[in-house]
Amino acid sequence: MTMTTYGAFDHEAGCYRLKNEPPRKWRNIHYNRPGPVEYYVEATHIGDGHSIVRFDDGFTIDLVGYDCKYLYIRDEETGVVFSPAGMPAPTPVTDYECAFYREKTEISSTCQELRVTWRIFVPHSETFEAWTCTIENLSSRPRNLSVFGYALMPMSGKTREGKHFGRTNYSNVYPADSAVVVTNRNVKIFPKGFIHGYMMSLNPCLGVNGYRDHFTRADYSVSAPRILYGWNCDNRADEGPDCAGIIQIGLDLAPHASGRTDFVIGHCDGIDDVRALRARLSPDRLDELCDEQSRIERGHAAMFQVDTGEENRDRDALINLFVKKQMTSYLIDKSGFRDNLQTDCGIAMYNYPMARANFLRALSSQKPSGEVLHSFRPYNRLTYSDKPAWILMTVPWLIKESGDFDLLQEVVPYFESSESGAVWDHVKRTVNYLAHDTGKRGLCRQHFADWNDGLEPSEKTGERESVMVSQQFCHGCLEIAELADRVGDTAFAAECRAAHRVMAAALNQNAWDGRWYQRTICEDGYPLGSDQHAEAKIFLNTQAWAIIGGVADPERAASCMAAVDAYCTKPEGYVICDPPLTSYDERIGRFSTIMPHTNTNGGCYCHASAFKALADCLLGRAEEAWQTFVRVAPDNPENPISRSGMEPFSFVNKFDLLPQAPGKSGYAWRTGTAPWFTMVLIEWILGVRRGYDGLIIDPCLSKRVPKATIKRSFRGAVFHVTIDNTAGRCRGVRSITFNGKPLTGTTIPDMRSGEHTVDVVI
């Protein structure tokens, strides 16, 4: 374990140990299994963080707000109050550490001869978060302590139709049950009925309270609550927008003895639910539930492991320890159709049943016409043109991973319709929809927007056609044509290839700008992403997808990527467009209102960088592909963590390039960057790729990685692959030895069981 400025990965324990204060608040995430009631928690390095509950229909409750839950310990003899992280209570602590595990977050420190550990986790099979505070008395005198748990519970959220509801709250206190229940009566939530959240302790309490203002003074500061001045919980309920759970537990410790307190926060239907839960829980049961979550996370992590050399040990740790967790959490924290499908493609590599179930659920938000809702949990009924295109990628990629051709026969209802259809029928309607939902140039209509959320048309733009979605459709046609051949639907295969030819021709005739492809075209021909403009001249996505979709011939493909190198490549990463738009352009619309050098308007958008890295691999650009991964993964040497602020254990969505904060990262955990870069690294850079007949071996590996190994579970078998790139050829397999024998070709046969060795020489 090599220590850095902030901490280090502990590879053996499977965690990142933070020892010093990070450049910003770092978050871990915890969740239960995807299902009818989902619980999602952020746990920061000081223990606070957002908590949400989402129901099967998408109804979502913001149970605990940001920066709103803390733990305090008070020595009743001295009056000293401290928190395990040394904040928000003002008393300093020593020996601080925050260990970010996959299954839990543990914060520990020492203060006044008390050693404290605060564990936060969410059980796999439950819908609550559990806090365990363990305190060891290091002194030779008995200690009389109070442990205070505090959580502000707004209980606001969104209905199944995505409409926000606010706080019309009251609290009830139950000292005998060590519990507080907060209820929201907002009329917008009917017919759901009143919604309830609770905070309770498994320990007998000294008192409970139900409102923030009872706990804080008039400045509402959680750094100087009333407990610093001797206040004790006094069993008061209240009403208003700032209801909270506040519980005081007494703890008497003999010299050198230990004790623990356990708090639970969750959603309930009333105090009877809380009482029943409290009756079946115990400290030992919480420990068992945490161990269960650990076993599940370890199982996911073991499904693929990489080693790209000592120089990349921390980057490997991101893939080996945390990225599976990041992808799983995305299913619970994101409602978008395209978000879920892209993540399913990555999840299939370690939990195919989860990916399959989520895909089928998402597919039920497709209409009989082939159109797809923007989001389905909760609903967002806006039409984005890229949504159906992801179906044409996801179905083949799921089957290539699993060999599960039966997926095509699964019957899925169409949205708000009496019609149902097999997955294959959904695929056919998707192709038909995209092939015919076109503008006057024959390109796919853009509708409200496409992959770039700000690119919706307006009265000034008229109808728009999306170059990117048209290119995605081309990719989908090639994928579905191959799949159609596999299932014997030769007529549909021919139809898909014909649709590809027609769309590719329309793109090359109308969207080629001379050195690269434009981004979108207005009804009157006004293009976005053209060299004729001073700003937003080039967009990254349409260069990458021209190659992924088989649209660009070799000469144009080389020109596209040369332009990406010249314009879109920055030390911090890869910008979606360059130069950014600096003022409002009514011909472009909302996209031009995004702050320049941020997000998709000239910021380094990591999700899109993965499309670029895939295009690099398709063209054999091994060095460029590897450099893309290095710039997006944490601690890019040209944008180190001290500058970006990002967690070492999470992909992020973006790096902004504002002069006020160059390289600053945003949106950890909640990003399609994680599944895409997982697939790009394993399947294209390391080149151990899913295929219908087995694993395809096709590395595109930088000279900076002379040797690499990958363990990959695939259809019930485990493959241990060693890649020898010491000759520095980077691309093109010279030989493959499979289980000690030379292999003809580059496809490892479908084994379905056992462990196998694969030695590859590039």
N, C-alpha and C positions, 0 to 999 in steps of 0.2 A: 504494500500500500504506500504509494509515493504521494507525500503531502504537497499540495499547491497552496496558493495564497488563501484559499477559502476552505479547502478540505481535500478529500480524496475518495475515490471508489474503493470500497472493500469488496473485492471480487469474491472472496470466500464466503462472506456473510450475505452477499447480494444486496448491498446498499451503498449509498453515498453518505459519507460522514462529514458534515459541515462543522467546522471548528471555530470559524470567525464570521463576523457579520458580512453577509453577501452585499453586492452592489445595489440590490433592490430586494424586495420581499420575494423569497423563493417559495414555490408552492409544490406540494405533493398532492396527489389525488387518490381518493378511495371511493369504492362503489360496490354495490351488490351485483348480483347477476342480472343481465337484461331480462325483463319480464313484465308482468302486469303492474307491479309497483317498483319503481327504480329509485335508488337513493344515491346521490352524488355529493361528495364532500371535497373541498379544497382544504388542505392542512398546510399552513405556512411554517416557516422556520421559527415563528414565535407562537404557533398554535392556533391562530385564528383562521378565518376563511369562510367562503360561501358554502351553504348547504341547500340542496334542492331535492324535491320529491317530484317524480313524474309518473303519471298513471298511464294505463294502457291506451286510453284515448288521446293522450297528449296533454291533458290538464296538468299544469305544472305549478308547484308552490315554491316560492322562495322562502324556505323555512328559517334560515339564519342568513343575515346580510353579511356583506364584506366588512372586515375589521370590527367584528361584533361579538366574538366569543373568546373568553379568556379564563385562566385559572390563577388563583391567588392562594398563597399560604400565609397565615398570620400566626406568629408566636404570641400566645396570650400572656406570657410573662413579660416579654420585652416590648410588645406592640409592633415589632418589625413585620412588615408585609413585603413579600417578594413574589415574583412569578418565575416559573421554571426557565423561561428564556431570558430572564433579566429585564423583561418588559412585558406589559405596559407598566407594572409597578416599578417605582423608581429605584428600589434597592439593588445594587450591583450583585451579580453572582459570579462564581468562578467555575472553571472546568466545564464550561458550556459545550454541549454538542447537540446537534440535531441530526439524527440518523434517518435518512429517507429510504425506507424499504419499499418493496412493491406492495406488501400487504398492510403496512402500518407506517406511522411516523412516530418517532420517539425523541422527545426533547429531555435532556438531562442537564443538571447543574448542581452546584453546592452553594449553600448560603447559610451562615450562622450555624455551622456544624450540622446541617441537614442536607442529605443527598436526596434529590428529587428526580424522579423519572415520570414523564407524562406520555402515555401511549394513546394514540388516536387511530382508530380503524373502523371500517364498515364490514360487517359479516357478509359472507357470500349469499347466505340464504335468509337474511333478515332485512328489515327496512328501517334501520336506525344506525346512528354512529355511537361508538362507545369510547369514553375517556377513562383511562385508569391512571390514577396518580399514586405512585408508590414512594413512600418517604422512609428513609433510613436515618435514625438518630445516631450520629457519629460521636456525640458527646457522652460524658459520664454522668449526666444529670437527666432526670425525667423531663419530658417536654409535653406541654399542653398546647395543642395546635387547633386552629380552624382552617379548613380548606373550603374555599368559595368557588363554585362554578357559576359562570355568568354567560348568558347568550341572549342577545337581542333578537326577537323573533317577529319579523314584519308580517309574515303569512300572506304577502301579496303574490302575484303571479300572473299566469295566462290561462284562459279558458281553452277548451279543445279547438276553438276557432282562432286561437292566437290573439284574442282581445285581452288587454291588460285589466286586471282588477286590483284595486288598492286596499288600504288597511281600514277596516271597520272592526276593530279588535277589542276584546276584553280578556282578562285573565282570571282564572280561579286558582286558589292555592289549597294544597292538601298536605299539611305538615305531617300527618300520620303516615302518609305514603311517600314522604320526601319528594313531592312532585308539584309541578306547576303545569297547568294546561292553558294554552292561549287559543282563543277561538276567533275566527273571522266570519262576520255576518254580512259581508258585502253582497248586495242584491244581484250583482252581475254573475255571481257564481252559481245561482240557481239554474237548472234543477239539481245541481250537484249537492246542494245542501250546505250547511255550515261545515267549515273545515277546521281541524284542530291540530295543533302541534304541542309537544310536551317536552319538558326537561325533568328528569327524575334521577334519584340516586338509589343505589342498592343499599346504602348505609342509612341507619337512622339519622335524622337531621336535627340540628339545633333550631332551624327555622327556614322558611322559604318566603320569597317575595315574587311579585308578578309584574313589576314595571321598572323601566330603566331609571326613572327619576328617584326611586327609592334608594338605588345603589350609588348613583353619582351625585355630585353636587351640582350647583346651578350651571357650571360650565360644561356639564355632561362629559367630562374627561374621564376616560377609563384608566388614565395614568394616576389620577388622584381621587379614587372613589372614597366614599364615606368610611369604608372599612379601615382606611389609614388613620382615622380619628376615633376608632373604637366602636363604630356602628355594627350592630348585629341584625341579622334577618329577623323581622318581626311579624311575619305571616300576614302580609297585606296583599289583597288583590287590587285590580285597577282596570281602567278602560282607556283606550286611546291608541294612537298609531305606534307607540313605542313600548308595547308589552314585551316582557322578557321573562326568562327563567333565571332565578337567582336562588341558589341552594347553599346553605352553610352546614358543613359536616364537622363534628368534633372528633379529634384524633389524639389519644393519649399514648405516648411512646415511652417505654422504659429505656434506660441507657442502652445504647447499641442495639436497640430493637427496631423492627420495621413494621409498617402498617400500610394499608392502601384504602383509597376511596374510589368508587366507580360511579360515573355519571353516564346517562343515556339520553340522547336527544332523538326525536323522531316524529312521525305523523301518527295520529290515532283517531278513533271515532268517539273518544271521550275517556273519562277517568277509569271506567271499568276495563278498557283495553290496557291502560297503563298498569293497573293493578294486576291484571292477568300476566302481563309481560314481566313485571317485577317478581311475581311469584315463581315463574319458571326460569329466571336468570339467577346466576350466582357468579362470584368472581371466578371460580373454576370453569364455569360454562363459558364466560367471556374469553378466557384463555384458550379453551378448546375451539371456539369460533375463530379466533385469530390464527391459531395453528391451521385450521381448515383453509382459511384464505391463503395462508402461506403455501400450503401444499398445492393449491390450484395455480397460484402464480408461478411457482417453481415448475410445475408441469408445462404450462404455456411456454415459459422461458426456455425449457429444454428442447423444444421442437425445432429450433434452429439456433446455431451458435457459430460465430465467426472469429477468426484470428487473422488479422492482416498485419501483424508485426508489432513489436514493442512500441514503435513510434505512434501507433494508432490504438494503443491499449484502452484509452478512455473512450474513443469513438466506438470501439468494439463493445465496451461496457454498455453504452447506450443501446446498441442493438441486442446484446445478449441478455441484459437485465431488465430494461425498462420499456422497450418499444412495443412489446406485445400488450403490456398494460396500457400504454398510451392509446393503442388502437381500440382495445376493448372499451375503454372509458368513453371513446368518441361516440359509440353507439348509444350511450346513455345521455350524453350531454349535447348531442346534435340531432336536429329534426329534419335537416334537408335531405331530399331524395338523393342528389348527386353525392353529398357527403357520405351517406350511408353506403351507397354502392361502391364507391372507390375504396372505402375502408373495408368492406366485405372482401374485396380482392386480396387485401393484405392479411386479414384475419383468417382467411381460408388456409393460409400457410401453417397455422398452428391450432386452429379450432374450426374445422370445416362445418360441423353441425351448427355452430353459432352463426357463421357467415350465411349458411343456407337459409336458416330460419329468418334471419334479419332481411335477407334479400327478398324472400317471398312476402314478408310483411310489407316491405317497401313497394313491391311491385303492385300490390293491391291499391295503390294510389294512382295507377294509370287508368285513364279514361278509355272507353271503347274506341275513340278516334285515334288513339295512340299518344295523345298529349298526356303529360304527367304534371301533377301538382309540384310546386316548388318545395313545400315541406308537408310532412304528414303527421308529425307528433310534436306540437299541435299543427293544425292545418294552416297553410299559406297557399291560397288558391291562385296566386299570380302565375302567369305562364312564362317560364324561362325556356329559351329555345334549346339549351344544352341538355336538359333533363333526360329526354328519351335516348339521347346518344349514348349515355353511360350504360344503358341496358345492353347495347350491342357489344360493349367491351366486357361487362361483368359476367354475362352468361357463359361465353367461351372460357374466360379465365377461371371461373369456378369449376367448370368441367375439366379443364386441363389439370387443375390442381388435384381434383378428387377422383376423376374417372367416372363420375356420377352422371351418366347420360339420362338416368331416370328423372333427373331434375326437369328435363324438357317436358315431361308428361304431367308434372304437378299442376293441378287446376287451381287457378288464382282468380278471384272475382275482379271485375272491373269496377272502378270507383263510382259509387252511387248509381249503380246500374244493376239490372237483373241479369246481365250477361256475365258469364265466366269463360275462361279459356285456359288451355294449357300454356305453360311458359313459352312453348314454341309458337303458339298463336300470338302471345304478347310480343314476341320478337318480330313476327311477320308484320303485325300492325305497326310496330315501331318503324320498320324499314319503309313501309308504305307511307306512313305519316311524314317522315323526314324527306322522303323522295319527292313528295308532292306539296309540302308546305314551304313553297319557295317563292321568291320575288321575281321581278322581271328579268334578272340576270341569271336565274336558275339556281341561285344560292339559297340556303336555308334562311327563312325569315327569323329576325331576331326577337320579335315580340317585346315583352317587358324588358328583358335583358338576356344575356347569355352568361358565360362563366364569369365575366366582369360585371359585378352587380350594378355598377353605375352607368352601364351603357344602354339604358332604355331609350327608346325613341320618344320624340315629342312632336308638337305641332310644327316646329321648325325643321326637324330632321325628316319628317314623313316616315314612310316605311323604311326599315333598315334590313339589310341582309348581313348575316354573320359569317365571316370567312372562317373563323375558328370552328364553329359548329359544323359547317360544311366539310371541313377537313376531318373533324371527328366522325362525321357520317361516313366519310370515305374509309377511315380505319375500321369502323364497325362493319361496313359492307365486306371488306376483305376477311375479317374475323368470322362473320356469320356465313360467308360463302364456304369457307373451309369446314365449319361445323356442319353446314347443310350437306356437304359431300360425305362427311362422316356418318350421317344418319340416313343417307340415301335419298335426300330430297334434292335431286339434281336440278330440277326446274327452278327451285328457289335459289340454289347456288348460282345458276346462270343469271337470274334476275338481279341478285346482289352484285355480281361482277359488272353487269351492264349498268346498274345504278352508279357504281364506282366510276366507270368510264365517263358517264355523262357529267357527274358532279366534278370530277377532276378536270375535265375539259373546261367546264364553266369557271372553275377557280383559276386555271391557268390563263384563260382568256380575259377574265374581268378583274382578278385580284392581284395579279403580278404587277409590281410597281417598278420593275427594272432591275432591282437588286434584292428585293425581298417581297413578301406577301403583305398586303394591306390587312387591316384588322376588321373593319366593318365599312359598309358602303350605304350611304343614304339613297333615298329614292331618286334624287336628281343626279346621282353620281358622285356626290361629295364624299371623299374617302377619309377615314381615320387610319393613321398608320401609313402615311405616304411621305415620300421625300419632297413632295411639293410644298409641305408645310414646315414652318420653323420649329414647331413643338409637336410632341407625340408623333415623331416621324416613323418610328419603328416599334413594333410590339413583339415581345419575346414569344408569346404563345403561338402565333401563326407561323413562325419560322419552324418551331419544334413540331407542330402538328402537321405541317406540310410534309415532313419527313415521316412521322409516325403513320400518317394516313396514306402514304404512297402516292402523294400528289406531285411532288417535285421530282423532276428528272435529276440525274447526278450533277449536272452543271448548276441547276438552280438550287439544289440542296447545298452544294458547296458554297454558293453565293449567300444563301440564307445564313448559314452558320458563320461565315466570315463577317457578315454584318452584325450578328450577335456578339462575336468576339470584339468587334470595334466599338459598338454602341452600348450594348446591354451588360457588359461585363465590368463589374466594379470590384475593388478589393474586398468589400463587405459581402458581396453576393451578386445577384443577377436581377436587374430591374425589369419590370414588365414592359415599361415604355420609356423611351428616351428621345429627346429631353422631356421632362414633365411639362404638363400644361400649367401655366402660371396665372392664368386669368380665366374668367368664365367665358365659355364659347357656346352660344345658344344653338349652334349646329351640332354640338357634341352633347350638351345637356349635363346631367348631374355628375358624370365622371369628371368633368372639368372643375367641379367645386371641391374635389378632394384636395387636401393640402399637398402642395408640390413636394416631391421627394419622400412621400409617405405612402404606405399601402400600395395600391395598384397604380398610382400616379407618380411613377418614378422612384418608388421604394423597391427594395430587394424583397420580392415576394417568393418565399421559399417553396411553396406548393408548385408554382409555375416552374421553378428551377429544376424540379424533378422531370418535367416534360422535356426540358432542354437536355438534361443528363441522359435520358433515354434516347433522344435524337443523336446525341454524341455517340452512344454505343452502336446505334444502327449504322452510323457512318464510320465506325472504327476509330473514333477520336478518343483513345484511351486516356490520354493525359488530361484532356478537357473534361471528360466525364468524372475522373477522380477528383480533379480540382473543384468541380461543382459540389461533389459530396463533402469535401473538406470545408468549403466555404459555408455550407449550410449546417453542417454538424456543429455542436458546441465547441467553443474555443478555437475558432478559425484564427490562425496566427496573425492574419491581417485585420482581425476584429475580435480580439480576445474577450473573455468573459468580463474582465474588469471594465470593458467599454460597452459591450452589448448588454451586460446584465443578466444574460440568460442562464437558466438552470443547466448544469452539465448533464442532466439525466432526462431531458425532454427536447424534442424538436420544437421549434417555434414557427410561427406563420410568416414572420417578416423581420427585416432589418431596415429601419428608416434611415434616411441620409440627410436629414435636416442639419444645417450647420450648428444649431443649438445642442444637438445630441446625436452626432454621427454614429451610425452603427447600432443604435438602440434597438433592442429586440422587442417584439410584442406577441401576445397570444401564445403562451406555452400551452402544451397539452392539446388544446382545441384546434387542431389543424390537420388538413389532408396531407401535409408534408410527411407525416409519420408513415402511413402505408405506402406512399409513392416512393420515398427514399429507401424504405425497406426492400421493396420489390426491385428498385433500380440497382441497389447494392448487391443483393443476393442473386438476382436472376439475370442481370445484364452486365454489371461490372465483374462480379465473380463468375457469372455465367452458369449458374446451376438453376436452370429454368424449367418450369412446368411445361409439359407437352402432352398431347393426347396419348402418345405411345409410351411415355416415360419421361425421365429427366433428360433434358437437352443440355449438353455441356458446350458452352460457347463464351468463354471469358473475353472481356475487353479491359485488360488490367494494366494499370500504369507501371512504368519502370520503377516508380517509388515503392512498389509492393512486389519485391522479387519472389516472395513465397506467401501463400495464403492457405488456410484450411477452413473448411466449412462442414459442419454437421447439419444435415437436412433430413428431417422426417418427411416421408412422402408416401402416401397411400398405404400406411401401415408398416413400411420398411424404413430403416435408418441407413443413411449413406454418409460415410466419412470421406470427404473429398479433399485431396491435397492438390494444390495448383503450383506448378513450378514455372516461374516466369524469370528465372535467373538469366536467361539469354537475352532478356529485354525485348523480345519480339512483340509482346503485349496482346497480339490478336492472332487468331488462327491456331487451332489445335494440331499439334504435331503427333501426339500419341495419347491414348487413353488405355490404362490398365484397369480392368474390372475384376475384383477378387483375385488378383494375381495373374490374370490372363489378358492378352491384348484384345481390345474391343474394336470391331469394325464399325465405322461410322461414329457419330457423336451423340447418340441417344442411349441412355442407360435403360435397359428393359424394365417394364413394370413388374416389380418383384412381390409386392403386397405383404411381405413379412421379412424378418431377419435383419441382421446388420451386415453392411457391405462396404468394402473399401474401393475407392476410385482414385487413381493417380493420374493426373493430367499434366502434360508437358505442352507449354505454348511454344 
